[in-house]
Amino acid sequence: MAIGGKTLSEQTLYDYGQNFFRVQLATVQGASVPFPYGGKPRQIMVDINSQALYARGLSPNDVVNAVNLQNLFLPSGTVKIAAREYLVQLNSSPDVVSQFNNLPIKTANGSIIYLRDVAQVHDGYAVQTNIVRENGVRAALVAVLRSAGASTVDIVNRVKARLVQLEPSYPPAYMWSHFLINPFSLKQRSGV
């Protein structure tokens, strides 16, 4: 399935393929859905200023530990209100990427050293290792593979039905172009 959109970035296309379509299609019986091809996998980048780090007597490990220890989702218990019981979770992960810059690393001489003092955190992406084009425009490709012993035709029908169910939740700028079937798998299964 080719994923494209005239106004969507490659990062957004990869995110939709990875976190939306792949997750939804993985529930189709007999289907195996690997990571998408094309697009740019999103990463939160921490660019360390080594001179500032050294001047404050810190190491890159101090930065790693600060980010790992303060970017957590933890279950903290439950609360019962009337006849219902709710799970309470502690989310200490910043909502916006720029908020990572405000994480404290260490206290030295009575002052707090923040991540912004020794590094800059920003939205980025991993090194791109493959490119997918749909009609000359960059896109992402979500492959749906057949698990051993499953019928290719049944999987195609189930995936198409699942896509129709998902259509109301597609992002407005999104489009999926077509669903490709490997003709060799059909010939093997049908004996042609």
N, C-alpha and C positions, 0 to 999 in steps of 0.2 A: 504494500500500500504506500503510495507516494503521498507525502504530506507537504503542502505548500500554502503560501499565502502572499499576496502581492505586498502587503505592508508588514509582514512578520520577519523578524531577524532570524538568523541561523540558530542563535541560542534558544529563541522561543520555539522554533520548529523542533529542535532536539528535545527540549523540555516536554512539549506536548507528546512527542513520540515516546519518550521514556516514562514519563510520570502519569500520562493519561491513557493513551492508546495501548501501550504495551501492557499496562496493569489490567485494563479492561479485557483485552483479547487473550490474556494468559488464562482467563477463567473458562475459555471455550474448550470443551472436552476434545482431547486428541490433538490440540494445537500446542506448539512450542514457539515462543516469541522471544528471540534474542534481542540484545540492545539494538537501537536504531543505527542506521548508517547515515552519514552526512550530518550536517548541522554542527554546532559547536557545543560540547558538553560544558555546562556552567560550572564555574569554580569561584569560590571566594578567595581572592588573592591577598596575601600579606607581604608587602614589599618592605623588607627590613633595611633600615639605614644603619649599616654596620658601624660607622663612626659615632653616631649618637648612642648606639647600643654599648659600644666599648667605653665611651665617656661616662656612662652611668654604671659601669661595672656589671653589665648584664651579658648573658649569652643568648644565642638563638633558642636554646632549650627553655629559657625562662619565658620567652614569648610563646612557644608551643604549649608549655604547661599552663600559662595564663588563659589562653584561648580554650584549651581542652577542659579546664576546670570550671570555666564560667559560661560555657555554651552547652547547657544540659536541659534535658526534659526528664523530670523525676516524678514518680508517683508519690504523693505525700499523704495519701489516706482517702477517706470518704467523709461525706457530710450527709446527715439524714435530715431532710426537710419534709415535714408532714409524712405522707406515706411513701415518699420516694427517697432513694439513696443515690447520691451522685459521687462519681470518682473525682477527686481533686488532684490536679497535677500542677507541679511547679515548673513553669517555663521560664528559665533564666537565659534563654537564647534571645539575642536582640532581634527586633522586628525588622529593622532596616540595616543594610550592610554598613552604612557609615557609623552606626552605633557601636560597632566592634572597636572603633578607634577610642572609645571611652572606657574600655576595660582596663582596670588597674592591674599592673604587673607586680609591683613591689613598693614597699614603703622604705625610703632611705632618708635619714637625717630629718625626720618629721614631715617629709613631703611625699606625696604619692606620685609614682612614675606610671603614666598611662601608656597604653599601646601607641597612641598618636605621637608620643614623645620620641619613639624609637622606630616607628613603622607607619605605613599607610595601608589601610585595608580598603579594598575596592572590589567591585563586581568584575569578573573576568571569565575566561573560558580556558579549557585545556587545549593543548596543542592539537590542531585538527589533523587527523590522519587519513581521512577520506572525504570525498566530495560527491554529492548526488545532485544531478540537475534534472529538472522536469521542464521540458520545453524551453531549455536554455536558461532557466532561472534556478538558483540554488534551492534545494529542498532537503527533506529527510525521507528515509525509506524505512518502513517497519516491515520486516519480513515475518511471515507466518509459516512455520515449518510443520510438517506432519510428524507426529510421534509414531514410533514403531507400532504396526498393526492397525493403525487408524485409516479410515477411508478419506482420501483426498477430497472427493466430491462432498462428503458429509461435512468436513471441516470448512470448506469454502462456503457452503450453505449456512453453517452456523455462524461463521465470521460475518458474512453479509447481513444476517439477521441481527447480530449484535451491533453492527455499525448503524443499522437503522434505528435501533433502540437508543443509541448514544447520540444520534444526530441533534436532538434538541439542546444538548449540553455543549456542543462544539462552540469554540470561540467565534465571534462574529467575522473576523478577518480570515478565518481558516477555510481551507478547501482540501479535500482529498480527491486525487485525480482518478485513480483507477486501481483495480485489484488485479494483479498479475498472477497467472497460474503457470507453473513450470510444466510444459507439455510432456516432458519425459516422465514425470511422476504419473500423469494420466495414462500414458501408453503402457507403463509397467503394470498399473493396477487393472486396466481394462483388457490387457492382452492384445492390444492393437499392434 
